[in-house]
Amino acid sequence: MRKIKTIAEKIDEMIEGYEKLNREANDMMDLYLDELRLRCPTVPISSLKQMEFNRAGSSRDMIEALKILKDRKCPAH
């Protein structure tokens, strides 16, 4: 018989999943910024990040930042 999860167990699973997705999203954005640094080696990475992802409003708005990244890297979506 399948065990019914408690709210705390479900929340722990959700947090774990979100943390994994957040790490993957940050890794993708870092790779994109590395590509930009090759084209603009004199611009500080923090400035590149702000210029590219400023529309996201903050680094916590990962969904908007990913949409921006998709628009920049996959224009024919």
N, CA, C and O of each residue as an XYZ file, in Angstrom:
308
protein
N       0.840     -1.179      0.000
C       0.000      0.000      0.000
C       0.890      1.251      0.000
O       1.908      1.298      0.691
N       0.507      2.225     -0.757
C       1.268      3.466     -0.873
C       1.094      4.327      0.372
O      -0.015      4.519      0.872
N       2.225      4.841      0.858
C       2.195      5.685      2.045
C       1.732      7.093      1.659
O       2.202      7.663      0.675
N       0.834      7.628      2.423
C       0.374      8.996      2.204
C       1.396      9.936      2.832
O       1.769      9.782      3.995
N       1.841     10.905      2.050
C       2.858     11.830      2.530
C       2.229     12.915      3.398
O       1.107     13.366      3.168
N       2.999     13.307      4.398
C       2.551     14.423      5.220
C       2.812     15.720      4.466
O       3.547     15.740      3.478
N       2.216     16.777      4.932
C       2.450     18.089      4.322
C       3.928     18.438      4.386
O       4.490     18.946      3.415
N       4.557     18.171      5.512
C       5.983     18.479      5.670
C       6.831     17.696      4.673
O       7.781     18.242      4.112
N       6.503     16.430      4.445
C       7.249     15.622      3.473
C       7.066     16.167      2.056
O       8.020     16.235      1.282
N       5.848     16.549      1.730
C       5.573     17.097      0.400
C       6.304     18.427      0.203
O       6.868     18.678     -0.862
N       6.293     19.265      1.219
C       7.006     20.542      1.142
C       8.498     20.303      0.965
O       9.145     20.983      0.169
N       9.053     19.335      1.705
C      10.479     19.013      1.554
C      10.796     18.591      0.123
O      11.823     18.988     -0.427
N       9.924     17.793     -0.480
C      10.115     17.374     -1.871
C      10.049     18.569     -2.820
O      10.851     18.678     -3.747
N       9.100     19.455     -2.587
C       8.954     20.633     -3.434
C      10.188     21.528     -3.334
O      10.681     22.033     -4.343
N      10.682     21.721     -2.114
C      11.875     22.549     -1.919
C      13.069     21.928     -2.626
O      13.831     22.630     -3.290
N      13.237     20.635     -2.491
C      14.343     19.939     -3.149
C      14.264     20.096     -4.668
O      15.273     20.349     -5.327
N      13.059     19.943     -5.217
C      12.881     20.097     -6.656
C      13.155     21.517     -7.116
O      13.793     21.723     -8.149
N      12.679     22.499     -6.360
C      12.908     23.897     -6.715
C      14.394     24.225     -6.653
O      14.912     24.906     -7.538
N      15.086     23.750     -5.619
C      16.520     24.019     -5.498
C      17.295     23.426     -6.671
O      18.241     24.040     -7.163
N      16.895     22.233     -7.122
C      17.554     21.609     -8.269
C      17.320     22.427     -9.535
O      18.257     22.693    -10.287
N      16.077     22.825     -9.769
C      15.768     23.644    -10.945
C      16.483     24.989    -10.890
O      16.956     25.486    -11.912
N      16.562     25.572     -9.710
C      17.236     26.850     -9.540
C      18.726     26.727     -9.880
O      19.289     27.602    -10.539
N      19.357     25.647     -9.431
C      20.777     25.427     -9.750
C      20.963     25.276    -11.258
O      21.883     25.859    -11.833
N      20.092     24.493    -11.899
C      20.187     24.288    -13.346
C      19.981     25.598    -14.101
O      20.693     25.882    -15.064
N      19.014     26.389    -13.668
C      18.753     27.672    -14.325
C      19.942     28.611    -14.167
O      20.342     29.270    -15.126
N      20.502     28.677    -12.983
C      21.673     29.524    -12.762
C      22.855     29.059    -13.599
O      23.603     29.878    -14.132
N      23.024     27.753    -13.717
C      24.113     27.224    -14.553
C      23.941     27.651    -16.007
O      24.913     28.030    -16.660
N      22.703     27.593    -16.520
C      22.450     28.000    -17.901
C      22.725     29.485    -18.092
O      23.325     29.884    -19.090
N      22.289     30.303    -17.140
C      22.535     31.738    -17.256
C      24.031     32.051    -17.160
O      24.526     32.940    -17.853
N      24.744     31.327    -16.309
C      26.195     31.527    -16.200
C      26.892     31.180    -17.510
O      27.810     31.887    -17.926
N      26.466     30.095    -18.166
C      27.057     29.733    -19.457
C      26.805     30.817    -20.500
O      27.694     31.158    -21.280
N      25.595     31.351    -20.508
C      25.267     32.428    -21.437
C      26.123     33.662    -21.156
O      26.633     34.293    -22.082
N      26.279     34.001    -19.884
C      27.101     35.152    -19.536
C      28.567     34.923    -19.906
O      29.267     35.862    -20.285
N      29.027     33.678    -19.796
C      30.398     33.365    -20.226
C      30.562     33.621    -21.726
O      31.598     34.121    -22.164
N      29.536     33.275    -22.509
C      29.578     33.557    -23.945
C      29.674     35.064    -24.200
O      30.428     35.513    -25.064
N      28.900     35.832    -23.437
C      28.932     37.281    -23.597
C      30.291     37.860    -23.214
O      30.766     38.810    -23.836
N      30.904     37.287    -22.197
C      32.211     37.788    -21.752
C      33.270     37.619    -22.831
O      34.216     38.404    -22.900
N      33.118     36.598    -23.676
C      34.065     36.421    -24.773
C      33.947     37.557    -25.779
O      34.939     37.970    -26.379
N      32.728     38.062    -25.960
C      32.499     39.165    -26.896
C      32.766     40.532    -26.271
O      33.090     41.491    -26.971
N      32.626     40.610    -24.947
C      32.788     41.890    -24.235
C      33.709     41.688    -23.027
O      33.263     41.817    -21.887
N      34.974     41.378    -23.261
C      35.858     41.012    -22.148
C      36.139     42.141    -21.154
O      36.560     41.870    -20.030
N      35.918     43.376    -21.535
C      36.222     44.478    -20.622
C      35.047     44.864    -19.725
O      35.210     45.651    -18.792
N      33.867     44.315    -20.004
C      32.685     44.639    -19.206
C      32.621     43.694    -18.008
O      32.693     42.478    -18.184
N      32.489     44.228    -16.801
C      32.395     43.363    -15.610
C      31.187     42.428    -15.700
O      30.139     42.795    -16.230
N      31.354     41.219    -15.175
C      30.293     40.210    -15.241
C      29.007     40.699    -14.575
O      27.910     40.407    -15.052
N      29.138     41.435    -13.484
C      27.931     41.934    -12.801
C      27.162     42.907    -13.700
O      25.931     42.931    -13.686
N      27.886     43.697    -14.473
C      27.229     44.626    -15.401
C      26.549     43.878    -16.539
O      25.434     44.217    -16.935
N      27.228     42.851    -17.066
C      26.609     42.037    -18.120
C      25.327     41.389    -17.619
O      24.307     41.382    -18.309
N      25.395     40.850    -16.418
C      24.233     40.174    -15.855
C      23.069     41.151    -15.688
O      21.925     40.824    -16.001
N      23.368     42.337    -15.199
C      22.312     43.322    -15.018
C      21.749     43.778    -16.360
O      20.536     43.932    -16.506
N      22.622     43.992    -17.335
C      22.141     44.438    -18.647
C      21.281     43.375    -19.317
O      20.275     43.702    -19.947
N      21.658     42.126    -19.191
C      20.937     41.053    -19.883
C      19.641     40.668    -19.181
O      18.648     40.364    -19.842
N      19.637     40.675    -17.866
C      18.490     40.148    -17.126
C      17.772     41.204    -16.301
O      17.028     40.862    -15.382
N      17.975     42.470    -16.606
C      17.367     43.550    -15.845
C      15.841     43.479    -15.851
O      15.205     43.827    -14.856
N      15.245     43.033    -16.957
C      13.776     42.942    -17.040
C      13.197     41.964    -16.024
O      12.017     42.047    -15.684
N      14.019     41.041    -15.540
C      13.515     40.060    -14.574
C      13.219     40.712    -13.237
O      12.499     40.138    -12.420
N      13.754     41.887    -12.998
C      13.440     42.612    -11.772
C      14.340     42.260    -10.608
O      14.735     43.140     -9.843
N      14.664     41.016    -10.465
C      15.582     40.590     -9.412
C      16.081     39.197     -9.749
O      15.504     38.498    -10.582
N      17.145     38.811     -9.100
C      17.680     37.471     -9.364
C      16.736     36.393     -8.849
O      16.879     35.226     -9.214
N      15.776     36.762     -8.008
C      14.834     35.774     -7.484
C      13.714     35.453     -8.472
O      13.047     34.428     -8.330
N      13.500     36.299     -9.456
C      12.452     36.043    -10.441
C      13.025     35.169    -11.551
O      13.231     35.623    -12.676
N      13.274     33.923    -11.217
C      13.958     32.998    -12.112
C      13.141     32.722    -13.369
O      13.712     32.557    -14.447
N      11.843     32.669    -13.254
C      11.012     32.371    -14.427
C      11.177     33.456    -15.482
O      11.356     33.153    -16.662
N      11.118     34.718    -15.067
C      11.283     35.804    -16.037
C      12.693     35.804    -16.618
O      12.873     36.056    -17.809
N      13.694     35.523    -15.784
C      15.076     35.466    -16.272
C      15.239     34.354    -17.305
O      15.941     34.538    -18.299
N      14.607     33.210    -17.086
C      14.682     32.115    -18.052
C      13.975     32.482    -19.358
O      14.434     32.102    -20.435
N      12.874     33.209    -19.275
C      12.188     33.657    -20.489
C      13.089     34.580    -21.292
O      13.139     34.488    -22.519
N      13.801     35.472    -20.608
C      14.729     36.374    -21.287
C      15.836     35.565    -21.952
O      16.183     35.817    -23.106
N      16.389     34.596    -21.231
C      17.448     33.761    -21.790
C      16.943     33.015    -23.026
O      17.648     32.936    -24.032
N      15.733     32.473    -22.956
C      15.165     31.748    -24.095
C      14.996     32.677    -25.292
O      15.298     32.295    -26.423
N      14.514     33.895    -25.047
C      14.360     34.865    -26.135
C      15.693     35.178    -26.792
O      15.760     35.337    -28.011
N      16.751     35.268    -26.003
C      18.057     35.631    -26.537
C      18.737     34.461    -27.261
O      19.391     34.653    -28.286
N      18.575     33.256    -26.720
C      19.274     32.098    -27.274
C      18.448     31.305    -28.271
O      19.017     30.583    -29.090
N      17.138     31.413    -28.230
C      16.257     30.620    -29.088
C      15.228     31.526    -29.742
O      14.034     31.389    -29.476
N      15.666     32.453    -30.594
C      14.735     33.445    -31.140
C      13.615     32.872    -31.991
O      12.604     33.547    -32.183
N      13.748     31.664    -32.507
C      12.724     31.094    -33.393
C      11.771     30.174    -32.654
O      11.187     29.283    -33.271
N      11.595     30.359    -31.353
C      10.733     29.447    -30.600
C       9.293     29.662    -30.878
O       8.446     28.968    -30.317
